Amino acid sequence: MSRIISENENPITLTLGQVREKIREIVDKVIRPNADRIDRSKEFPSENIAVLAKEGFNSILLPEKLEGLGLNYSAFAIVVQEIAKACPSTALIYTMHVEAARTIYSHGNEDQWERWLKPIRSGK
């Protein structure tokens, strides 16, 4: 059973299987039903990104002190893979979003974290 290594001081202990199960629920309920419409109309997948934010997945790599999940890249890869199976457009936007947040965390300062990273959890 694979455990996710967390960067949090009080780590969230989840198996990679639990991450896969949770994201599959979201994909089946929201992302997959929206995929065809999003691709045909060439619209931004706002609803998909919002549900990922609500469930904490858009802050998957951020530490708990910034209201993130503090999980690792193995968990992130599983989430992207499951989203991409249903909606590649959402997977690409999600990946860019998470990596941009991680870059701000890695190279930013506390003021930038407060302004830009804490609101990510609420989908802003």
Secondary structure, 3 states (H helix, E strand, C coil): CCECCCCCCCCCCCEHHHHHHHHHHHHHHHHHHHHHHHHHHCCCCHHHHHHHHHCCHHHCCCCHHHCCCCCCHHHHHHHHHHHHHHCHHHHHHHHHHHHHHHHHHHHCCHHHHHHHHHHHHHCC
